[in-house]
Amino acid sequence: MSNPMREAIEKGEFVVTCEVIPGRGANESNQQHEFKIAEEVWATGRVHAISVTDNPSGNPALLADSFAADLQSRGITPLIHFTGKDRSRNQIQSQFYMLQRWGMENLLLMTGDYQQSGWNGISRPVYDLDPIHMVQMANDFNAGLAVESRGKVSHEEAANFLPGVVVNPFKYLEGELIPQYYKLEKKVIAGARFVITQLGYDTRKMEELKWYLEDNGYNVPLIANIFLLNPGAARLMRQNVIAGCYINDDLMAKLEAEAKEEDKGKSARYLRAAKMTAIAKGLGYAGVHIGGFGIDVEGFNYILDTAEELKDQWRELAQELSYGDPNGYYYYQAEVGPDGKATGLNKHVESSRPERVRNRKVMAVYGISRIFHHLVLTEDKMFFPILANVMDWRERKKGVHRSHFIEHIAKTVLYHCQDCGDCGLEPAIYTCPMSRCPKQQRNGPCGGTVDGWCEVYPNQRYCIYFKAYHRLKKYNELYKLDSFITVPNDWALNETSGWSSYTHKRDNTAKRIFLAPRGSRGASIDVASAELQE
């Protein structure tokens, strides 16, 4: 079976995907409706893949793989959303085998929304692998997965996955945005073949993302998320029930006014989507990802037809569709027209970075952590040989799984340690990613933060990478956030000494993948794998 999405990306054609949401149940009316919409949209011949969501908002639903398999059996190419929130790495590998067997290639690999419900209580979060790890696994499948048995390595049949990722450029704090971009770089370097944005309604941010990638040497197709927004969904986004989406007051007021019209704002929603599609084309995006509640084939055609009619007006539309934060941080400076008004676009000049957050919640225990790491955990410093010798002596005497009471108590008091044994404190700049990040992210933030706060604990707990950014910025060490990829947690080390695993080079620090220095990466999609270097 051909893959129109891959073919369009490789030929440089404008890619169009359309999203369906299977929802709860196995064969309920909502699934029948979504399947009907998918068939009708596909029949237009204007879409390259039908995108299938994976338990959106952290609620259980029909498995995306199952719905996608039904689509493919009808000759419809799916784009499968695939998150790590509910799956261990073994389950991910098993599902990749299944997708390979069924010939389904297009994957959108994401962290996933935090769990909000489940049978007989909220489900336990998994988050064993982050999107970077899943991209790496997909590309290992493409190379023929290496399997070791009895001292010999064999390779399985090569897959043909097309792994894509997401990014949220609609962040308005410097300490949220920069880590978001650093993590995107790691995804592209790991081998992501396309990028879809989070939904947002700010042309400057759309342009900013494209320029950021180009200015840093990354040649990867960008696909804009075009979402049909209604007032109900917008309210949930503003309440953070649907996480990671920014809706400002002006846009909310406009949506509420539109809802009072005779068609309850439907025509306005479709026109806005058409205008955003025209803007995406004007900015040079590689395609659009069209989704939202209530989409139908007539509206889908209207969006594409109207966008074509409006394509030459995209600069004027950019000024109209700029629902950002006027006081927020943008990576590039605002462009001002001859009339002295903002154009809704950027000047190709980087903004200054004045943000400074050094309160107790951000900086607590970091000072003592830096001193300890410098003196004791840095190999060429005075106390490291002592620690290494003590750890070696204790392992020879008591074995790897010996008691490590003092270490565990100290880490628990200072960092809420969960005793995983494969310590992620140093990569996360001394906030434990296992206990203080609900999604246990070791390579950068998810897209759900709000004003620097964790999506799960708003106004209570800062995102650990917002903290990391400001901790490192104070010491001019931001390079530490994007100088390497941290490998997945090794659960064989659980409840063992992290110090001993570190000194014996068993932990993630010994296996991390170092990246070329910033400014010399040039990681186009054709050479992304070459950027991984020890």
One Martini backbone bead per residue (centre of mass of N, CA, C, O) as a GRO file, in nm:
protein
  534
    1MET     BB    1   0.096   0.036   0.023
    2SER     BB    2   0.074   0.350  -0.003
    3ASN     BB    3   0.221   0.681   0.111
    4PRO     BB    4   0.113   0.996   0.083
    5MET     BB    5   0.267   1.141   0.309
    6ARG     BB    6   0.554   1.066   0.234
    7GLU     BB    7   0.543   1.162  -0.061
    8ALA     BB    8   0.484   1.461   0.001
    9ILE     BB    9   0.733   1.519   0.171
   10GLU     BB   10   0.950   1.430  -0.043
   11LYS     BB   11   0.824   1.640  -0.271
   12GLY     BB   12   0.710   1.913  -0.127
   13GLU     BB   13   0.427   1.901  -0.056
   14PHE     BB   14   0.125   1.990   0.063
   15VAL     BB   15   0.019   1.890   0.368
   16VAL     BB   16  -0.277   1.689   0.463
   17THR     BB   17  -0.454   1.658   0.766
   18CYS     BB   18  -0.711   1.468   0.951
   19GLU     BB   19  -0.896   1.463   1.247
   20VAL     BB   20  -0.982   1.196   1.470
   21ILE     BB   21  -1.210   1.079   1.747
   22PRO     BB   22  -1.301   0.787   1.877
   23GLY     BB   23  -1.334   0.724   2.169
   24ARG     BB   24  -1.547   0.561   2.342
   25GLY     BB   25  -1.552   0.241   2.279
   26ALA     BB   26  -1.610   0.006   2.005
   27ASN     BB   27  -1.930   0.061   1.860
   28GLU     BB   28  -2.022   0.349   1.853
   29SER     BB   29  -2.161   0.631   1.727
   30ASN     BB   30  -1.897   0.798   1.731
   31GLN     BB   31  -1.732   0.602   1.555
   32GLN     BB   32  -1.916   0.602   1.309
   33HIS     BB   33  -1.894   0.903   1.257
   34GLU     BB   34  -1.582   0.927   1.227
   35PHE     BB   35  -1.561   0.724   0.995
   36LYS     BB   36  -1.736   0.878   0.796
   37ILE     BB   37  -1.565   1.131   0.785
   38ALA     BB   38  -1.306   0.996   0.688
   39GLU     BB   39  -1.421   0.891   0.420
   40GLU     BB   40  -1.513   1.165   0.302
   41VAL     BB   41  -1.240   1.310   0.312
   42TRP     BB   42  -1.077   1.104   0.147
   43ALA     BB   43  -1.260   1.124  -0.117
   44THR     BB   44  -1.144   1.408  -0.209
   45GLY     BB   45  -0.815   1.390  -0.246
   46ARG     BB   46  -0.687   1.620  -0.010
   47VAL     BB   47  -0.562   1.390   0.169
   48HIS     BB   48  -0.279   1.208   0.328
   49ALA     BB   49  -0.416   1.178   0.626
   50ILE     BB   50  -0.560   1.014   0.905
   51SER     BB   51  -0.595   1.127   1.225
   52VAL     BB   52  -0.536   0.944   1.539
   53THR     BB   53  -0.613   0.945   1.856
   54ASP     BB   54  -0.462   0.916   2.205
   55ASN     BB   55  -0.617   0.959   2.471
   56PRO     BB   56  -0.738   1.231   2.520
   57SER     BB   57  -0.694   1.389   2.824
   58GLY     BB   58  -0.642   1.104   2.974
   59ASN     BB   59  -0.862   0.916   2.840
   60PRO     BB   60  -1.027   0.648   2.770
   61ALA     BB   61  -1.007   0.467   2.452
   62LEU     BB   62  -0.990   0.378   2.154
   63LEU     BB   63  -0.755   0.238   1.990
   64ALA     BB   64  -0.581   0.377   1.741
   65ASP     BB   65  -0.491   0.119   1.593
   66SER     BB   66  -0.773   0.006   1.540
   67PHE     BB   67  -0.894   0.239   1.378
   68ALA     BB   68  -0.662   0.244   1.166
   69ALA     BB   69  -0.708  -0.041   1.056
   70ASP     BB   70  -0.989   0.019   0.941
   71LEU     BB   71  -0.896   0.233   0.747
   72GLN     BB   72  -0.687   0.065   0.586
   73SER     BB   73  -0.900  -0.149   0.484
   74ARG     BB   74  -1.019   0.114   0.302
   75GLY     BB   75  -0.757   0.280   0.190
   76ILE     BB   76  -0.667   0.451   0.447
   77THR     BB   77  -0.438   0.674   0.562
   78PRO     BB   78  -0.268   0.678   0.863
   79LEU     BB   79  -0.220   0.878   1.167
   80ILE     BB   80  -0.059   0.785   1.462
   81HIS     BB   81  -0.110   0.835   1.778
   82PHE     BB   82   0.174   0.820   2.021
   83THR     BB   83   0.201   0.746   2.361
   84GLY     BB   84   0.368   0.716   2.697
   85LYS     BB   85   0.152   0.714   2.939
   86ASP     BB   86   0.050   0.378   2.907
   87ARG     BB   87   0.358   0.271   2.838
   88SER     BB   88   0.586   0.053   2.806
   89ARG     BB   89   0.855  -0.040   2.622
   90ASN     BB   90   0.739  -0.323   2.556
   91GLN     BB   91   0.468  -0.224   2.449
   92ILE     BB   92   0.580  -0.047   2.229
   93GLN     BB   93   0.723  -0.270   2.076
   94SER     BB   94   0.470  -0.441   2.024
   95GLN     BB   95   0.317  -0.222   1.862
   96PHE     BB   96   0.529  -0.190   1.643
   97TYR     BB   97   0.500  -0.473   1.536
   98MET     BB   98   0.205  -0.447   1.456
   99LEU     BB   99   0.238  -0.207   1.261
  100GLN     BB  100   0.437  -0.348   1.076
  101ARG     BB  101   0.252  -0.587   0.998
  102TRP     BB  102   0.020  -0.377   0.885
  103GLY     BB  103   0.168  -0.122   0.737
  104MET     BB  104   0.201   0.115   0.951
  105GLU     BB  105   0.393   0.429   0.941
  106ASN     BB  106   0.249   0.672   1.078
  107LEU     BB  107   0.394   0.874   1.345
  108LEU     BB  108   0.288   1.042   1.652
  109LEU     BB  109   0.515   1.137   1.898
  110MET     BB  110   0.427   1.150   2.252
  111THR     BB  111   0.372   1.207   2.574
  112GLY     BB  112   0.101   1.314   2.690
  113ASP     BB  113  -0.162   1.327   2.874
  114TYR     BB  114  -0.270   1.336   3.172
  115GLN     BB  115  -0.436   1.152   3.383
  116GLN     BB  116  -0.811   1.166   3.454
  117SER     BB  117  -0.889   0.855   3.422
  118GLY     BB  118  -1.063   0.538   3.514
  119TRP     BB  119  -1.100   0.235   3.623
  120ASN     BB  120  -1.167   0.270   3.946
  121GLY     BB  121  -0.988   0.512   3.871
  122ILE     BB  122  -0.696   0.647   3.828
  123SER     BB  123  -0.445   0.599   3.637
  124ARG     BB  124  -0.134   0.490   3.603
  125PRO     BB  125   0.147   0.621   3.522
  126VAL     BB  126   0.426   0.578   3.302
  127TYR     BB  127   0.655   0.710   3.118
  128ASP     BB  128   0.912   0.541   3.014
  129LEU     BB  129   0.904   0.704   2.745
  130ASP     BB  130   0.999   0.943   2.539
  131PRO     BB  131   0.988   1.082   2.229
  132ILE     BB  132   1.287   1.040   2.172
  133HIS     BB  133   1.293   0.736   2.226
  134MET     BB  134   1.072   0.660   2.015
  135VAL     BB  135   1.226   0.757   1.772
  136GLN     BB  136   1.466   0.569   1.810
  137MET     BB  137   1.305   0.306   1.791
  138ALA     BB  138   1.189   0.348   1.507
  139ASN     BB  139   1.476   0.362   1.374
  140ASP     BB  140   1.563   0.082   1.464
  141PHE     BB  141   1.348  -0.060   1.301
  142ASN     BB  142   1.442   0.053   1.022
  143ALA     BB  143   1.734  -0.100   1.063
  144GLY     BB  144   1.689  -0.342   1.224
  145LEU     BB  145   1.649  -0.494   1.497
  146ALA     BB  146   1.855  -0.562   1.753
  147VAL     BB  147   1.939  -0.905   1.862
  148GLU     BB  148   2.039  -1.072   2.155
  149SER     BB  149   2.183  -1.416   2.143
  150ARG     BB  150   2.425  -1.599   2.265
  151GLY     BB  151   2.636  -1.360   2.169
  152LYS     BB  152   2.444  -1.278   1.933
  153VAL     BB  153   2.367  -1.068   1.646
  154SER     BB  154   2.054  -0.979   1.518
  155HIS     BB  155   1.820  -0.889   1.251
  156GLU     BB  156   1.537  -0.760   1.182
  157GLU     BB  157   1.301  -0.661   1.002
  158ALA     BB  158   1.254  -0.385   0.835
  159ALA     BB  159   1.109  -0.094   0.864
  160ASN     BB  160   0.879   0.213   0.763
  161PHE     BB  161   0.885   0.454   0.942
  162LEU     BB  162   0.718   0.783   1.017
  163PRO     BB  163   0.847   0.998   1.240
  164GLY     BB  164   0.678   1.220   1.458
  165VAL     BB  165   0.627   1.545   1.615
  166VAL     BB  166   0.592   1.784   1.878
  167VAL     BB  167   0.514   2.142   1.944
  168ASN     BB  168   0.520   2.439   2.175
  169PRO     BB  169   0.530   2.784   2.086
  170PHE     BB  170   0.290   2.884   2.299
  171LYS     BB  171   0.505   3.058   2.478
  172TYR     BB  172   0.548   3.346   2.733
  173LEU     BB  173   0.810   3.227   2.858
  174GLU     BB  174   1.137   3.191   2.850
  175GLY     BB  175   1.148   2.928   3.049
  176GLU     BB  176   0.956   2.768   2.844
  177LEU     BB  177   1.053   2.800   2.546
  178ILE     BB  178   1.350   2.713   2.529
  179PRO     BB  179   1.316   2.417   2.629
  180GLN     BB  180   1.123   2.342   2.400
  181TYR     BB  181   1.336   2.380   2.171
  182TYR     BB  182   1.553   2.191   2.276
  183LYS     BB  183   1.378   1.936   2.258
  184LEU     BB  184   1.324   1.950   1.957
  185GLU     BB  185   1.612   1.909   1.868
  186LYS     BB  186   1.634   1.621   1.980
  187LYS     BB  187   1.414   1.501   1.800
  188VAL     BB  188   1.552   1.561   1.529
  189ILE     BB  189   1.822   1.422   1.586
  190ALA     BB  190   1.679   1.137   1.638
  191GLY     BB  191   1.463   1.138   1.359
  192ALA     BB  192   1.255   1.333   1.288
  193ARG     BB  193   1.035   1.395   0.988
  194PHE     BB  194   0.823   1.568   1.156
  195VAL     BB  195   0.622   1.868   1.256
  196ILE     BB  196   0.370   1.940   1.500
  197THR     BB  197   0.174   2.166   1.628
  198GLN     BB  198   0.028   2.320   1.847
  199LEU     BB  199  -0.229   2.490   1.927
  200GLY     BB  200  -0.279   2.825   1.781
  201TYR     BB  201  -0.320   3.217   1.768
  202ASP     BB  202  -0.004   3.302   1.655
  203THR     BB  203   0.190   3.417   1.407
  204ARG     BB  204   0.459   3.479   1.543
  205LYS     BB  205   0.503   3.189   1.650
  206MET     BB  206   0.504   3.046   1.380
  207GLU     BB  207   0.747   3.201   1.266
  208GLU     BB  208   0.950   3.151   1.490
  209LEU     BB  209   0.980   2.845   1.460
  210LYS     BB  210   1.088   2.843   1.172
  211TRP     BB  211   1.336   3.020   1.224
  212TYR     BB  212   1.472   2.859   1.444
  213LEU     BB  213   1.534   2.611   1.274
  214GLU     BB  214   1.688   2.752   1.044
  215ASP     BB  215   1.905   2.903   1.222
  216ASN     BB  216   1.995   2.594   1.338
  217GLY     BB  217   1.992   2.385   1.074
  218TYR     BB  218   1.688   2.278   1.032
  219ASN     BB  219   1.538   2.033   0.799
  220VAL     BB  220   1.198   2.032   0.874
  221PRO     BB  221   0.880   1.963   0.854
  222LEU     BB  222   0.608   2.190   0.897
  223ILE     BB  223   0.296   2.155   1.082
  224ALA     BB  224  -0.007   2.304   1.116
  225ASN     BB  225  -0.243   2.365   1.363
  226ILE     BB  226  -0.595   2.335   1.276
  227PHE     BB  227  -0.844   2.459   1.494
  228LEU     BB  228  -1.179   2.419   1.582
  229LEU     BB  229  -1.295   2.674   1.781
  230ASN     BB  230  -1.481   2.673   2.073
  231PRO     BB  231  -1.595   2.791   2.369
  232GLY     BB  232  -1.579   2.528   2.533
  233ALA     BB  233  -1.285   2.454   2.470
  234ALA     BB  234  -1.161   2.725   2.559
  235ARG     BB  235  -1.236   2.702   2.857
  236LEU     BB  236  -1.075   2.442   2.913
  237MET     BB  237  -0.803   2.569   2.840
  238ARG     BB  238  -0.810   2.800   3.055
  239GLN     BB  239  -0.840   2.565   3.289
  240ASN     BB  240  -0.644   2.315   3.204
  241VAL     BB  241  -0.797   2.060   3.098
  242ILE     BB  242  -0.667   2.152   2.836
  243ALA     BB  243  -0.347   2.130   2.779
  244GLY     BB  244  -0.125   2.384   2.643
  245CYS     BB  245  -0.341   2.621   2.584
  246TYR     BB  246  -0.371   2.945   2.432
  247ILE     BB  247  -0.623   3.186   2.550
  248ASN     BB  248  -0.723   3.489   2.510
  249ASP     BB  249  -0.943   3.736   2.573
  250ASP     BB  250  -1.010   3.821   2.283
  251LEU     BB  251  -1.078   3.540   2.173
  252MET     BB  252  -1.298   3.470   2.377
  253ALA     BB  253  -1.488   3.704   2.305
  254LYS     BB  254  -1.523   3.626   2.008
  255LEU     BB  255  -1.646   3.345   2.052
  256GLU     BB  256  -1.894   3.441   2.216
  257ALA     BB  257  -2.009   3.619   1.992
  258GLU     BB  258  -2.035   3.398   1.772
  259ALA     BB  259  -2.236   3.211   1.938
  260LYS     BB  260  -2.485   3.426   1.882
  261GLU     BB  261  -2.524   3.330   1.624
  262GLU     BB  262  -2.720   3.141   1.423
  263ASP     BB  263  -2.467   2.917   1.385
  264LYS     BB  264  -2.282   2.935   1.649
  265GLY     BB  265  -1.997   3.000   1.479
  266LYS     BB  266  -1.920   2.813   1.240
  267SER     BB  267  -1.828   3.002   1.008
  268ALA     BB  268  -1.604   3.141   1.175
  269ARG     BB  269  -1.432   2.891   1.226
  270TYR     BB  270  -1.374   2.821   0.927
  271LEU     BB  271  -1.249   3.091   0.848
  272ARG     BB  272  -1.015   3.084   1.046
  273ALA     BB  273  -0.890   2.824   0.934
  274ALA     BB  274  -0.838   2.936   0.651
  275LYS     BB  275  -0.652   3.168   0.735
  276MET     BB  276  -0.437   2.987   0.874
  277THR     BB  277  -0.367   2.830   0.618
  278ALA     BB  278  -0.267   3.073   0.456
  279ILE     BB  279  -0.044   3.146   0.654
  280ALA     BB  280   0.116   2.884   0.643
  281LYS     BB  281   0.185   2.912   0.346
  282GLY     BB  282   0.325   3.191   0.364
  283LEU     BB  283   0.550   3.083   0.578
  284GLY     BB  284   0.633   2.776   0.470
  285TYR     BB  285   0.477   2.546   0.532
  286ALA     BB  286   0.423   2.192   0.475
  287GLY     BB  287   0.141   2.210   0.640
  288VAL     BB  288  -0.174   2.066   0.767
  289HIS     BB  289  -0.369   2.014   1.078
  290ILE     BB  290  -0.699   1.913   1.087
  291GLY     BB  291  -0.924   2.005   1.359
  292GLY     BB  292  -1.202   1.925   1.564
  293PHE     BB  293  -1.515   1.993   1.655
  294GLY     BB  294  -1.741   1.917   1.390
  295ILE     BB  295  -1.623   1.812   1.146
  296ASP     BB  296  -1.662   1.828   0.786
  297VAL     BB  297  -1.649   1.802   0.449
  298GLU     BB  298  -1.744   2.086   0.382
  299GLY     BB  299  -1.547   2.231   0.573
  300PHE     BB  300  -1.288   2.118   0.459
  301ASN     BB  301  -1.319   2.239   0.174
  302TYR     BB  302  -1.349   2.531   0.262
  303ILE     BB  303  -1.071   2.571   0.383
  304LEU     BB  304  -0.906   2.513   0.123
  305ASP     BB  305  -1.045   2.707  -0.074
  306THR     BB  306  -1.017   2.972   0.091
  307ALA     BB  307  -0.710   2.963   0.126
  308GLU     BB  308  -0.652   2.998  -0.175
  309GLU     BB  309  -0.792   3.278  -0.201
  310LEU     BB  310  -0.602   3.405   0.055
  311LYS     BB  311  -0.288   3.369   0.008
  312ASP     BB  312  -0.216   3.682  -0.074
  313GLN     BB  313  -0.328   3.782   0.236
  314TRP     BB  314  -0.148   3.678   0.479
  315ARG     BB  315  -0.036   3.940   0.607
  316GLU     BB  316  -0.308   4.060   0.693
  317LEU     BB  317  -0.397   3.811   0.860
  318ALA     BB  318  -0.168   3.820   1.069
  319GLN     BB  319  -0.275   4.075   1.210
  320GLU     BB  320  -0.550   3.950   1.292
  321LEU     BB  321  -0.402   3.660   1.391
  322SER     BB  322  -0.302   3.787   1.708
  323TYR     BB  323  -0.340   3.581   1.996
  324GLY     BB  324  -0.144   3.689   2.214
  325ASP     BB  325   0.107   3.812   2.433
  326PRO     BB  326   0.200   4.137   2.469
  327ASN     BB  327   0.397   4.053   2.736
  328GLY     BB  328   0.548   3.840   2.600
  329TYR     BB  329   0.771   3.606   2.485
  330TYR     BB  330   0.995   3.646   2.207
  331TYR     BB  331   1.251   3.547   2.005
  332TYR     BB  332   1.151   3.782   1.831
  333GLN     BB  333   1.102   4.075   1.710
  334ALA     BB  334   0.885   4.307   1.632
  335GLU     BB  335   0.700   4.414   1.368
  336VAL     BB  336   0.686   4.737   1.203
  337GLY     BB  337   0.515   4.947   1.031
  338PRO     BB  338   0.484   5.253   0.873
  339ASP     BB  339   0.234   5.314   1.086
  340GLY     BB  340   0.342   5.180   1.374
  341LYS     BB  341   0.228   4.896   1.349
  342ALA     BB  342   0.173   4.585   1.405
  343THR     BB  343   0.193   4.296   1.180
  344GLY     BB  344   0.225   3.994   1.320
  345LEU     BB  345   0.533   3.991   1.296
  346ASN     BB  346   0.885   3.960   1.243
  347LYS     BB  347   1.198   4.025   1.318
  348HIS     BB  348   1.533   3.915   1.233
  349VAL     BB  349   1.561   3.957   1.567
  350GLU     BB  350   1.670   3.896   1.860
  351SER     BB  351   1.580   3.883   2.171
  352SER     BB  352   1.594   3.946   2.472
  353ARG     BB  353   1.677   3.794   2.816
  354PRO     BB  354   1.531   3.910   3.116
  355GLU     BB  355   1.453   3.672   3.269
  356ARG     BB  356   1.403   3.639   3.638
  357VAL     BB  357   1.414   3.344   3.855
  358ARG     BB  358   1.492   3.333   4.231
  359ASN     BB  359   1.326   3.172   4.405
  360ARG     BB  360   1.277   2.924   4.626
  361LYS     BB  361   1.136   2.718   4.428
  362VAL     BB  362   1.381   2.730   4.225
  363MET     BB  363   1.665   2.740   4.420
  364ALA     BB  364   1.637   2.516   4.602
  365VAL     BB  365   1.936   2.334   4.683
  366TYR     BB  366   2.133   2.416   4.447
  367GLY     BB  367   2.387   2.515   4.581
  368ILE     BB  368   2.463   2.247   4.730
  369SER     BB  369   2.459   2.074   4.473
  370ARG     BB  370   2.691   2.208   4.321
  371ILE     BB  371   2.910   2.157   4.530
  372PHE     BB  372   2.889   1.850   4.544
  373HIS     BB  373   2.934   1.792   4.247
  374HIS     BB  374   3.211   1.928   4.219
  375LEU     BB  375   3.365   1.765   4.458
  376VAL     BB  376   3.237   1.453   4.422
  377LEU     BB  377   3.116   1.410   4.097
  378THR     BB  378   3.392   1.504   3.983
  379GLU     BB  379   3.655   1.336   3.855
  380ASP     BB  380   3.887   1.585   3.892
  381LYS     BB  381   3.822   1.587   4.192
  382MET     BB  382   3.908   1.530   4.524
  383PHE     BB  383   3.645   1.331   4.617
  384PHE     BB  384   3.595   1.113   4.401
  385PRO     BB  385   3.799   0.884   4.471
  386ILE     BB  386   3.675   0.826   4.744
  387LEU     BB  387   3.394   0.744   4.652
  388ALA     BB  388   3.483   0.519   4.456
  389ASN     BB  389   3.626   0.341   4.669
  390VAL     BB  390   3.388   0.298   4.857
  391MET     BB  391   3.194   0.173   4.647
  392ASP     BB  392   3.379  -0.062   4.571
  393TRP     BB  393   3.408  -0.188   4.851
  394ARG     BB  394   3.103  -0.237   4.904
  395GLU     BB  395   3.050  -0.421   4.660
  396ARG     BB  396   3.256  -0.643   4.736
  397LYS     BB  397   3.113  -0.697   5.016
  398LYS     BB  398   2.769  -0.664   4.935
  399GLY     BB  399   2.695  -0.559   4.670
  400VAL     BB  400   2.473  -0.390   4.476
  401HIS     BB  401   2.212  -0.463   4.684
  402ARG     BB  402   2.275  -0.282   4.904
  403SER     BB  403   2.286  -0.071   5.140
  404HIS     BB  404   2.179   0.308   5.118
  405PHE     BB  405   2.075   0.493   5.351
  406ILE     BB  406   2.212   0.773   5.348
  407GLU     BB  407   2.159   0.848   5.056
  408HIS     BB  408   1.849   0.818   5.059
  409ILE     BB  409   1.784   1.019   5.282
  410ALA     BB  410   1.914   1.268   5.157
  411LYS     BB  411   1.746   1.261   4.889
  412THR     BB  412   1.468   1.273   5.019
  413VAL     BB  413   1.495   1.544   5.167
  414LEU     BB  414   1.593   1.715   4.908
  415TYR     BB  415   1.432   1.535   4.639
  416HIS     BB  416   1.225   1.299   4.668
  417CYS     BB  417   1.326   1.019   4.650
  418GLN     BB  418   1.265   0.688   4.469
  419ASP     BB  419   1.502   0.485   4.421
  420CYS     BB  420   1.602   0.408   4.108
  421GLY     BB  421   1.943   0.423   4.063
  422ASP     BB  422   1.900   0.622   3.794
  423CYS     BB  423   2.000   0.918   3.818
  424GLY     BB  424   1.834   1.249   3.724
  425LEU     BB  425   1.950   1.510   3.856
  426GLU     BB  426   2.166   1.628   3.667
  427PRO     BB  427   2.000   1.655   3.396
  428ALA     BB  428   1.768   1.824   3.583
  429ILE     BB  429   1.911   2.021   3.782
  430TYR     BB  430   1.823   1.917   4.075
  431THR     BB  431   1.548   1.768   3.991
  432CYS     BB  432   1.340   1.516   4.027
  433PRO     BB  433   1.187   1.340   3.761
  434MET     BB  434   1.028   1.114   3.929
  435SER     BB  435   0.886   1.306   4.165
  436ARG     BB  436   0.849   1.617   4.018
  437CYS     BB  437   0.753   1.466   3.749
  438PRO     BB  438   0.468   1.320   3.638
  439LYS     BB  439   0.626   1.237   3.343
  440GLN     BB  440   0.935   1.175   3.368
  441GLN     BB  441   1.129   1.391   3.235
  442ARG     BB  442   1.480   1.382   3.088
  443ASN     BB  443   1.477   1.602   2.810
  444GLY     BB  444   1.227   1.777   2.887
  445PRO     BB  445   0.943   1.930   2.826
  446CYS     BB  446   0.638   1.951   2.800
  447GLY     BB  447   0.333   2.124   2.670
  448GLY     BB  448   0.155   2.187   2.964
  449THR     BB  449   0.244   2.444   3.061
  450VAL     BB  450   0.175   2.724   3.305
  451ASP     BB  451   0.349   2.985   3.384
  452GLY     BB  452   0.573   2.750   3.479
  453TRP     BB  453   0.374   2.537   3.551
  454CYS     BB  454   0.254   2.251   3.620
  455GLU     BB  455  -0.008   2.084   3.487
  456VAL     BB  456  -0.083   1.919   3.762
  457TYR     BB  457   0.050   2.179   3.955
  458PRO     BB  458  -0.086   2.453   3.965
  459ASN     BB  459   0.055   2.692   4.175
  460GLN     BB  460   0.276   2.473   4.318
  461ARG     BB  461   0.459   2.354   4.068
  462TYR     BB  462   0.725   2.368   3.898
  463CYS     BB  463   0.873   2.314   3.630
  464ILE     BB  464   1.176   2.158   3.606
  465TYR     BB  465   1.269   2.330   3.341
  466PHE     BB  466   1.222   2.607   3.451
  467LYS     BB  467   1.422   2.575   3.679
  468ALA     BB  468   1.669   2.492   3.512
  469TYR     BB  469   1.695   2.745   3.345
  470HIS     BB  470   1.739   2.948   3.590
  471ARG     BB  471   1.978   2.810   3.715
  472LEU     BB  472   2.167   2.827   3.462
  473LYS     BB  473   2.148   3.128   3.394
  474LYS     BB  474   2.295   3.235   3.648
  475TYR     BB  475   2.572   3.059   3.533
  476ASN     BB  476   2.601   3.034   3.223
  477GLU     BB  477   2.468   2.703   3.157
  478LEU     BB  478   2.259   2.627   2.916
  479TYR     BB  479   2.409   2.396   2.760
  480LYS     BB  480   2.310   2.161   2.956
  481LEU     BB  481   2.018   2.127   2.816
  482ASP     BB  482   2.161   2.058   2.496
  483SER     BB  483   2.423   1.836   2.501
  484PHE     BB  484   2.220   1.587   2.559
  485ILE     BB  485   2.095   1.253   2.570
  486THR     BB  486   1.882   1.081   2.774
  487VAL     BB  487   1.834   0.784   2.873
  488PRO     BB  488   1.661   0.548   2.982
  489ASN     BB  489   1.556   0.397   3.244
  490ASP     BB  490   1.716   0.155   3.456
  491TRP     BB  491   1.542  -0.096   3.635
  492ALA     BB  492   1.785  -0.269   3.745
  493LEU     BB  493   1.861  -0.020   3.961
  494ASN     BB  494   1.653  -0.049   4.157
  495GLU     BB  495   1.735   0.010   4.482
  496THR     BB  496   2.009   0.142   4.435
  497SER     BB  497   2.304   0.303   4.409
  498GLY     BB  498   2.368   0.591   4.246
  499TRP     BB  499   2.665   0.636   4.313
  500SER     BB  500   2.767   0.357   4.223
  501SER     BB  501   2.663   0.368   3.932
  502TYR     BB  502   2.833   0.615   3.863
  503THR     BB  503   3.127   0.510   3.937
  504HIS     BB  504   3.061   0.234   3.749
  505LYS     BB  505   2.913   0.307   3.480
  506ARG     BB  506   2.572   0.229   3.471
  507ASP     BB  507   2.438   0.481   3.406
  508ASN     BB  508   2.320   0.745   3.216
  509THR     BB  509   2.595   0.905   3.205
  510ALA     BB  510   2.742   0.665   3.037
  511LYS     BB  511   2.498   0.672   2.789
  512ARG     BB  512   2.498   0.928   2.676
  513ILE     BB  513   2.418   1.159   2.407
  514PHE     BB  514   2.618   1.353   2.236
  515LEU     BB  515   2.624   1.676   2.103
  516ALA     BB  516   2.676   1.898   1.902
  517PRO     BB  517   2.751   2.200   1.891
  518ARG     BB  518   2.622   2.488   1.884
  519GLY     BB  519   2.627   2.577   1.528
  520SER     BB  520   2.719   2.254   1.419
  521ARG     BB  521   2.475   2.071   1.323
  522GLY     BB  522   2.278   2.067   1.076
  523ALA     BB  523   1.989   1.894   1.118
  524SER     BB  524   1.881   1.740   0.885
  525ILE     BB  525   1.682   1.480   0.786
  526ASP     BB  526   1.930   1.338   0.632
  527VAL     BB  527   2.145   1.377   0.908
  528ALA     BB  528   2.046   1.314   1.196
  529SER     BB  529   2.198   1.048   1.276
  530ALA     BB  530   2.490   1.188   1.263
  531GLU     BB  531   2.448   1.358   1.540
  532LEU     BB  532   2.511   1.102   1.691
  533GLN     BB  533   2.750   1.127   1.958
  534GLU     BB  534   2.999   1.029   2.191
   0.00000   0.00000   0.00000
